[in-house]
Amino acid sequence: MNFIPVFAVSRSRHLSGPVAFFGILCCATAAFASHPLITDDAGTMGTGKAQLELNGEYGHNKEDEVTTTTTEGAAALTYGINDSIDFIVGLPYLHFREKDAEAFLSEHGLSDTLVEVKWGFYENNGLNLALKPGLTLPIGDDGKGLGSGKTAYSLFFITSTAIDQWAVHLNLGYIQNDNTIDEKKDLWHASLASTVTLNKQFTAVGDLGVESNPDPLADADADPVFFLAGFIYTLSDGLSLDCGFKYGINNSETDYTVLAGITWKF
């Protein structure tokens, strides 16, 4: 249940400053899953149990002679209020660089903070269902492209099922994207992930998703689509490392993103 942005993508076609960058990174929401997955699972921590995740990612995109690179570090804490309810808070730090032949832009700082509650309301025969409402607090500087400028709200429906070493997770979400940067205010998210336990140490993961493009001028078929593959390596009970590679299937998504993280359950 890590802090991993599931950002809709509004791609600038020239050096347009921080507002255009925030359209790339922060116009939607963030989801919590087994890093490096974007898609969340329906499981909860359990009463009094906690999880701390430290994650990083590097994204690279080039379009119309404009190159954008992003580096993000994020910390997320999940706490089990009871056996069916988790409280989650995540805080990211962003650094982006955008350049073409004539100009260069660079900004860095704290981005908007996400607060969520996950309620696992059904569990039977390997099928788990959950709801996850959340809000994004406008901590980041929207003038520098590091925040939305307003509080945003989201609601996700999550389903997970497991058979032997395989597990499958589905997320369907709505984001009420209030902002000061002229983005669409009603966004949708859908993603599907699968994991397979290879042995006691290694778990392979895959993820496929699509989300509304927040750019109000984007074509109707310009919603960004991604595919992600990676693995989780378990060092010991409660401690794991992970890495992943996220690929943009269409031009609306970032070309590629490399992800890595560490998770500690206690």
Secondary structure, DSSP 8 states (H G I E B T S, - for coil): ---EEE------SS---HHHHHHHHSSSEEE--STT-SS--S----TT-EEEEEEEEEEEEEETTEEEEEEEEEEEEEEESSSSEEEEEEEEEEEEEEE-SS-EEEEEEE--EEEEEEEEEEEETTEEEEEEEEEEE--S-GGGTS--SS-EEEEEEEEEEEETTEEEEEEEEEEE---SSS--SEEEEEEEEEEEE-SSSEEEEEEEEEE----TTS-TT---EEEEEEEEEEEETTEEEEEEEEEESSTTS-SEEEEEEEEEE-
